[in-house]
Structures are given as C-alpha cells and as structure tokens.
C-alpha cells in the first residue's frame, strides 16, 4: 500500500471530493490527489504509478471507495 501525505480534512460531506491523477512533466510517472470541491488538496500520493489507471485506482482506495487493481493489469492505449 502506498504512503500518503495527510493534511487536515475539513468537515466535508462524504463524496464531496474528487480523485485526480497528474504528471508533473511528460517524463514523470503518474500520481494522485484527493481534492475537495473547493479546490483544497486533502491527500496526495508520495508513490509513483506507471499508468493513469493505476494512479486513479490507488487514489480511489485511499478515498475509501473502489477496489485495488492488480499492478500488472495496466490499461494500454492503441
């Protein structure tokens, strides 16, 4: 399981946040953030992921929803 940087959470209703995946440049791996609807970053991954699908799946797990993907089950774009 990946580690997270935890920031204090506001009392937001369940589901009032979104999991987003991002890359800081074209040559870096994917990471995820859990962001409140007001734009505040609630959590951010410290681990890198080989694909956007893997990053989003792990972020969903940390947000308390979704299920863990097998790391070898990456999505490929044709």
Secondary structure in CASP SS format (residue, H / E / C, confidence):
PFRMAT SS
TARGET T0000
AUTHOR 0000-0000-0000
METHOD secondary structure of the structure
MODEL  1
X C 1.00
X C 1.00
X C 1.00
X E 1.00
X E 1.00
X E 1.00
X C 1.00
X C 1.00
X C 1.00
X C 1.00
X C 1.00
X C 1.00
X C 1.00
X C 1.00
X C 1.00
X C 1.00
X E 1.00
X E 1.00
X E 1.00
X E 1.00
X E 1.00
X E 1.00
X C 1.00
X C 1.00
X C 1.00
X C 1.00
X C 1.00
X C 1.00
X C 1.00
X E 1.00
X E 1.00
X E 1.00
X E 1.00
X E 1.00
X E 1.00
X E 1.00
X C 1.00
X C 1.00
X C 1.00
X C 1.00
X E 1.00
X E 1.00
X E 1.00
X E 1.00
X E 1.00
X C 1.00
X C 1.00
X C 1.00
X E 1.00
X C 1.00
X C 1.00
X H 1.00
X H 1.00
X H 1.00
X H 1.00
X H 1.00
X H 1.00
X H 1.00
X H 1.00
X H 1.00
X H 1.00
X H 1.00
X C 1.00
X C 1.00
X C 1.00
X C 1.00
X C 1.00
X C 1.00
X C 1.00
X C 1.00
X C 1.00
X C 1.00
X C 1.00
X C 1.00
X C 1.00
X C 1.00
X C 1.00
X C 1.00
END
